[in-house]
Amino acid sequence: MTDWVPDRSLLRDRRVQYETAGLDRDDLHPDPLVQWQRWHDEAHEAGVAEPNAVTLATVDDAGRPDARIVLVRGADHRGLTFFTNDRSPKSRQLEAAGSAAGVFAWLDLHRQVRVRGTVARIPAAESDDYFASRPRDSRIGAWASPQSDELADRAELERLVTEVIERFEGADVPRPPHWGGWRLDPTEWEFWQGRPSRLHDRLRYVRTGPDPAADWLITRLAP
Ligand SMILES: Cc1cc2nc3c(=O)[nH]c(=O)nc-3n(C[C@H](O)[C@H](O)[C@H](O)COP(=O)(O)O)c2cc1C
């Protein structure tokens, strides 16, 4: 039970506030990561659910698009980090293509951020650290669930979980070898702010050099 829920009227007020203020070139931080953090924090403060949720888009071997939400667990100049099962379709697609796109949707603030870039697995030690910080039940789930494989029924999943609980009884639950982090290193970011009459503001950063904090060309796009 929670005794606090987001106040929808507050969100409406915020949305109007951001739509009215708009987004100008001069408002943007020269570093898109800092700009993303600002917008993420504003979404968090406004009570947006899971503001770190990104819809991650990939392509499969046949060039068919795929997409699903993952949670970003870290963001720095190396990229946006998320964790998943290494045998999942998304991991296979990331591995084969080496690139991906993502969309953050903070609809209550009428904002969207798009990223495109290269992807790489993070070092095992970093995955270990993050895995160790997760609750025991989540760690058990990472062992038990053959992510995206077909299951006969819910009971099959529960059987798999029971097996893992018994296996690690009285012991620590280590990171499964088939679970870890990926980092999406954006070469493009786009910040979209909804405005009245569909005359929305869109500003895009394109990477122009080796410095991820400074080497960006910023341009305005038509809505
Ligand atoms: C809000 C939300 C957060 C999620 N976060 C993750 C995540 O961080 N990692 C993950 O593997 N799946 C996450 N999922 C589940 C994925 O969307 C997806 O169902 C799963 O990873 C299988 O995707 P795939 O078959 O494309 O590999 C999340 C789903 C939702 C709705």
The ligand as an SDF file (V2000), in Angstrom:
LIG
                    3D

 31 33  0  0  0  0  0  0  0  0999 V2000
    8.6190   -1.0120  -17.3930 C   0  0  0  0  0  0  0  0  0  0  0  0
    9.3700   -2.2050  -17.9370 C   0  0  0  0  0  0  0  0  0  0  0  0
   10.7010   -2.3540  -17.6170 C   0  0  0  0  0  0  0  0  0  0  0  0
   11.4280   -3.4510  -18.1240 C   0  0  0  0  0  0  0  0  0  0  0  0
   12.7690   -3.5180  -17.8440 N   0  0  0  0  0  0  0  0  0  0  0  0
   13.4870   -4.5440  -18.3700 C   0  0  0  0  0  0  0  0  0  0  0  0
   14.9030   -4.5800  -18.1790 C   0  0  0  0  0  0  0  0  0  0  0  0
   15.5200   -3.6950  -17.5800 O   0  0  0  0  0  0  0  0  0  0  0  0
   15.5720   -5.6550  -18.7140 N   0  0  0  0  0  0  0  0  0  0  0  0
   14.9290   -6.6550  -19.4030 C   0  0  0  0  0  0  0  0  0  0  0  0
   15.5810   -7.5930  -19.8420 O   0  0  0  0  0  0  0  0  0  0  0  0
   13.5980   -6.6080  -19.6220 N   0  0  0  0  0  0  0  0  0  0  0  0
   12.8600   -5.5760  -19.1270 C   0  0  0  0  0  0  0  0  0  0  0  0
   11.5040   -5.5120  -19.3550 N   0  0  0  0  0  0  0  0  0  0  0  0
   10.8720   -6.5970  -20.1470 C   0  0  0  0  0  0  0  0  0  0  0  0
   11.1340   -6.3590  -21.6420 C   0  0  0  0  0  0  0  0  0  0  0  0
   10.3010   -5.3090  -22.1090 O   0  0  0  0  0  0  0  0  0  0  0  0
   10.9130   -7.6250  -22.4990 C   0  0  0  0  0  0  0  0  0  0  0  0
    9.6320   -8.1760  -22.2500 O   0  0  0  0  0  0  0  0  0  0  0  0
   11.9550   -8.7090  -22.2240 C   0  0  0  0  0  0  0  0  0  0  0  0
   13.2280   -8.1480  -21.9320 O   0  0  0  0  0  0  0  0  0  0  0  0
   12.0980   -9.6500  -23.4320 C   0  0  0  0  0  0  0  0  0  0  0  0
   12.5130   -8.9310  -24.5600 O   0  0  0  0  0  0  0  0  0  0  0  0
   13.1610   -9.6340  -25.8660 P   0  0  0  0  0  0  0  0  0  0  0  0
   12.3780  -10.9020  -26.1290 O   0  0  0  0  0  0  0  0  0  0  0  0
   13.0010   -8.6290  -26.9410 O   0  0  0  0  0  0  0  0  0  0  0  0
   14.5890   -9.9280  -25.5550 O   0  0  0  0  0  0  0  0  0  0  0  0
   10.7720   -4.4240  -18.9070 C   0  0  0  0  0  0  0  0  0  0  0  0
    9.4200   -4.2550  -19.2380 C   0  0  0  0  0  0  0  0  0  0  0  0
    8.7540   -3.1600  -18.7670 C   0  0  0  0  0  0  0  0  0  0  0  0
    7.3000   -2.9890  -19.1730 C   0  0  0  0  0  0  0  0  0  0  0  0
  1  2  1  0
  2  3  1  0
  2 30  2  0
  3  4  2  0
  4  5  1  0
  4 28  1  0
  5  6  2  0
  6  7  1  0
  6 13  1  0
  7  8  2  0
  7  9  1  0
  9 10  1  0
 10 11  2  0
 10 12  1  0
 12 13  2  0
 13 14  1  0
 14 15  1  0
 14 28  1  0
 15 16  1  0
 16 17  1  0
 16 18  1  0
 18 19  1  0
 18 20  1  0
 20 21  1  0
 20 22  1  0
 22 23  1  0
 23 24  1  0
 24 25  2  0
 24 26  1  0
 24 27  1  0
 28 29  2  0
 29 30  1  0
 30 31  1  0
M  END
$$$$
